[in-house]
Amino acid sequence: RHLEKTLKKDEKLKSMHDDLKENINNIDYELKEIKNSITETASKTNLSIKKVNRFLKDMKIKLSRMKPKLFELNLTVHSLIGEVCEDDVELRHLEADRVKEDLVEVYEFWDEVSLMVSERLAHLEDTESKLRTVEAGLEEVTKFLTQETGDLVERMTTTDSGISDGSDLRLDKRIRGRGACTLGMAVL
């Protein structure tokens, strides 16, 4: 009877160990796939900021959904370690410790990939902000040039002599005054 009980416990522990290893390997593989797709996407130059932003947010969602699985695996590892602690078989202790180390490595890898996604999202948001600033500056320059063009056309049609030295000087001062400020913002 005792031998039968021991065999059942061994089967249960082996099954628990094998399931843990498989689940840890699956998550590790999934993390590698996510990291590779992030790296691949970063190397593509033809994607819009909007598409990259959406992609990174999708990766963040995938990573967030992995966290409960990792926590569940952590509980199972501790359960396995608890079961093994009652035994005097050194091999079981070593196998349980190895599974625990594997899980710790996957947690660290999850943190690395999650940090990568967060950093890239933050960089992308910064880039979008700078782009909006440049666009606003360009809109100001466009309005200014449109207004000046209209003024020049009006002056050319109302006078016989064309543009005088005085209007050139006035236009030059207005361009320097407005344009330098706007262009300075746009370069940021």
Secondary structure, DSSP 8 states (H G I E B T S, - for coil): -HHHHHHHHHHHHHHHHHHHHHHHHHHHHHHHHHHHHHHHHHH-SS--HHHHHHHHHHHHHHHHHHHHHHHHHHHHHHHHHHHHHT---HHHHHHHHHHHHHHHHHHHHHHHHHHHHHHHHHHHHHHHHHHHHHHHHHHHHHHHHHHHHHHHHHHHHH-SS-S-HHHHHHHHHHIIIIIHHHHHHHH-
